[in-house]
């Protein structure tokens, strides 16, 4: 429960960062080092892992997929979320070791109650929409 409160606080903090459209990425976002880190993550997860970095119009920039799991990396902070129903324990350990904050699905399914105008554009928006989805 303590970690849930920390992560919810982190989501709200990142939500308040200023940005060009305040939805896709915050001011000062530098894609090059974020991509390099995502490549390190894919390599650490194993040779079968693939990095998809052809993402546009989204609040996430990269997806790493491997056998039986997928991970999306948010454009905000060090947030990561699994896209497969059952997270891979090894993948979670690697993410944690690289400094990512893995946000569990039950927090991401919560209705979005942040400061942006996201609900005006996406009715029924959740925290998943805010940090890990196409906009």
N, C-alpha and C positions, 0 to 999 in steps of 0.2 A: 504494500500500500504506500509506503514511504517513497519508493521509486516512482510510482504512478503520480504522486503529487509533484515530485521533482520534474518529471517529464511534462506534465500539464503546465507547470510554471514555465518551463523552457519553450513549449509551443506558444504560449501567450507572449513571452518575451520576443521570440523571433518574429511573431506576427506583427509586432509593433515597429520592426525595422523599416526605415524608409526605403523606397525603391522607385524605379521608373514608373511602373504601373502598380507597384506595391503588391503584385501577385506572383509574377514569374520568378523574380530574384531581387535581392536587396541591392541598394547602392553599394558600389565597390566590389561587386561579385566579379571574380577573376576566374574564368572557365579553365584556363590552362593548368594551374596547380590542382584544381579540383579533378580534372580529367586524369592528370598524372597519378593522383591518389587512387582514383577509381581503377586505373590500370594495375596499380600495386595490389589492390584488393582482389581483382580478378585473378592475378597471378598467384596470390596467396591461397586462394580457394581451390586452385588446381587447374591442370591443363585443359580440362573439359569446359571450363568456364568461359563465357563470352561476354564482352562488353558492348552494349548498345549505347552509342552516344549520339544517335541521329534524332534526338528528341527536340521538338519545338513546341512553342505555345503551351508550356507546362510548368508546374512548380517543382518538377524534378528534372535532373539533367542526364542521369545515367541509370541503366539497368544492367545488373550483372546476373547472368543466369547460368545455372549448373544443373547437374543431374538431380531432379526432384525439387529444386528450389529456384527462386528468383528474388532479387533484392533491388529495390529502388533507392536511389540516393537523392535526397532533396537538394534543391538549390539554396536552402537556408541552413546555415550552421552545419552540424555534423550528423544530421538526421538520416536514419536508414529505416526501411520497413520491408518486411518479407512480403512477397506477392503470392507465395505458395501457401496452402492452408496449414502445413506443418513445417515450422522452421527447422532447419538443419542445425543441430547443436554445434557442430564444428564451424559452420558458417557464422553462427552467432558469436562464437569465441573469437574468430578472426576479426569480425567487425569491431567487437569490443577492444581487441588488442590494437587495432588501428585508430582507436579513438572515436568511433562512431557511436551515437546514441540510438539504439534500436528501440523504436516505438512500437509497442504491442498493438495488435488489431483492436482490442477492446477500447483503447483510447482513441484510435483513429476513426472508429465508428461513431464517436460522440458527435452530436450536432455542433457545427462550427458556431462559436460565440465570440469571435475575435473582433478586431477593430476595422477590418477592410469592408469594402462593399461587395464582397464575394457573394453573399446571399441574393443580391440584386441581379446577379448574372447567372447564378447556379442555384435554383431553388433546391432546398434539402441538402445544402452543402455540409460536409463533415470535415473533421480535421484531416482526413485522408485527402479530400479534395484540395484543401489549402496547401498541403506540402508535398503530395505525392501523385498528383493526377494532372491530366490535360485540362487546360482552362479555356 
